[in-house]
Amino acid sequence: MAPSRTGFLHGVASFDPLPDSVLIWTRLTVLNPSDVVEIHWEVSDAQDFANVVASGRAVTDEGHDWTVTVDVTGLQPATRYFYRFASGKLRSPMGITKTAGQGRLDELVFASVSCANWAFGHFHVYDLLTRVDGLDFVLHCGDYCYEYEKRFYPSARFMARHGLRPKHRCTSLQDYRQRYACYRTDPALQELHRRVPFIAVYDDHEIADSAHTQASRGGAEDVNGNNKEWERQKHEAVKAFIEWVPVRGASHDKIDLAACHRTFQFGDLATLMLVENRISNRSPPVDLPETEFYKQTAQKELSKWDNGAIQAARSDLLRQLADPGRQMIGPEQLQDVAEAVQQSVGAGVPWQIFCSQTVFSQIRAPKLLETVHLQPRLLASICKKALGVATNVKRAGKEGAEQARMYLGMGKYGVPMNPDAYDGYAAEREKLLRIFSLAGSNPVVLAGDSHNAWCHEIMDSTGSRLGVEFDAPAVTSIGAFEDIYSRFVEKVGWLARLFPLWLFTPWLEDALAAANPDTLRYSDLDHRGCILFHVTKAKWHAEFHFVNDVSKKKYRSFCGGVFDAEAGARGRVKKGVRYMTIDGEIPRMEKSKRAYLLRGVREVSRSTPDRW
């Protein structure tokens, strides 16, 4: 007889550490849906549980999806603890967690991640993080899971693994619960949760792609405009999130759509501010295909572009992106952030961390046409031919050709490329920058969402440098340019193997550097990974770590970039020296087959040795 599928099958986890408490979590899989189960828990400062410092019992049932979240109090600051659960004869794995520091704190070590799409591949990034030495916590910047149905994103051609549940798109409480249950069967994610506490926010895919508040204006790309149904879906999605990814202070019975908005204090070293920027306050973004700029560029062959018409359309688009009526987090959260920054600076705390989910800094579209000739001769020839294919409707398809033309137009005319990020909410970004400009502050913005890795020096509209930003690459999801390339692959089939993506990404990264010379300091457009941070009072140290392939079961990892920001030198980063260890060793830097192609504007435009 096959063994019954009951027990603590989804492991254990911990969340939201404070100096004297931490949330511990588990789920019991039951055979009878009507079961009400009692679960015993205990916490110890010794791995053998010789000294139990806290224990108790919790009850769960179908109404909570048989999950249990316990706020364990009375703990000591900056202390590692061990915890476990039991129900009858069933025993959970042993979890490891750590409380936050209090008072004087010399250092903080953590990682940031985002965007884990099951079907795009294996969660090797999570496995990599289980091997990082000395992590205090993992910050998940959103898109912990994706709501899509099987074979939608990615399409069947690009699926790297199966087993997604449910197979259809998530729109109900049971759908979302089943999707989280699927994700938490992943061994790497389960082990990372067992070893390290998480602090997490939700972005859009935990609910629906491109989510915002107004169902009447297509609250998300897959919502049909029914306000009542959209409100139900949002609330049920958040309920499932806090069941599986607990949020300190969130009520399970009275759902707050802004539940992930909260602030953490790490001793006298750092203040971490998290906001909700999708479903509680966000206005609809500018719909690019409906703009005159799109019509003048994307819908016309390059030879038929009208410079005067495009310039006028550009001015109109920039006005829309800077509309003061468009908001992402709204006035209440803005006020909370302002108060947190004031209190942090007033207490002499050196670092103010803002988790933005979406990219905060301006990123103008790459200057592809202007930089193609700077690449090595053979590569330049290939890239020019690729542009011809990408913009040809017969060769790339209508959607692919229009997307390529749009990016070319944006690059040529200096237009921000993502209205779904803070580039589409420029007026509210300026309000946040005024908050960050407080004397004595050292703002650091952390984000995800774009699927690519970025490092920026943050400037306001007057050119003042106010902070630095580090955006985590995806765990598995592909970036925008990879998405365009995938359409090319689907169109031309096996011939695409003659032109692998790594041939083009150095040019794309070069073109982005040319378009954003004052702010963009690093980008990686074709690798999955995470960022490791080591924070001291004097320095913020960031290392971009990547895995080479998520489509295969085995992987190797490498460090792609290292940057330091000094307290008191706001808005400036310099190249650093990697020293953070994985399994006790400093990882290798990238030695890829594309390294010799990394030429272009960067080798002639950077006069400061510590940049690039």
Protein Blocks (a to p, Z undefined) as FASTA:
>chain_A
ZZddedjfnopadehiafkbccdddddddfblkbccdddddddfbfklmacfbdcddddd
fknoopacdddehiaehiacdddddehjbccdddddddddehjafbdcddddehiafklo
cckklmmmmmpghiabdcdebjkbafbdehklccfklpcbghiacfbdcfbfklmmmmmm
mmmmpmklmmmmmmpccdddddfklmoghiafblmnopafkbghiaklmmmmmmmmmmmm
mmmmccehiafklccfklmgccddehjlbccddddfklmmpccdddfklpmklmmmmmpc
fklpcfklmmmmmmmmmmmmmomkbcfkommlmmmmmmmmmmmmmnopabdcddekiafb
dcddddfklmmmmpcfklmmmmmmmmmmmmpmklnojklmmmmmmmmmmmmnopafblkb
mmlmmmlmmmmmmmmmpghiacddddehnopacddddddfkopafbdcdddddfklccfk
lmmmmmmmmmnommlmmmcfklmmmmmmmmmmmmmmmlmgbdcfkbccdddddddfkbcc
ddddddfbfkbmbdcdddfbdcdddehiahiacddddfbdeehiacdddddfklmmmgcj
klmmpmbfkgZZ
